[in-house]
């Protein structure tokens, strides 16, 4: 089964690390897509119109970056979204 959470990252991004840590703390499997690869960077730009990372998707819905993910966690909405994945 493919993870239903995807995180576009680079290895030099503290917000990427924070997003991954939050997901790992919640024991949520995710697919990490490193946009250090130029082809993956183009895919991200085409998919979102953005070049910044992290970009987080849950069930193909763009959540945004770490700050948006953290806001969802703080409000309790993240838990609701993730319960639907199980």
Secondary structure, DSSP 8 states (H G I E B T S, - for coil): ---SEEEEE-TT-HHHHHHHHHHHHTT---EEEETTSHHHHHHHHHHHS---S-EEEETTEEEESHHHHHHHHHHTHHHHHHHTT-
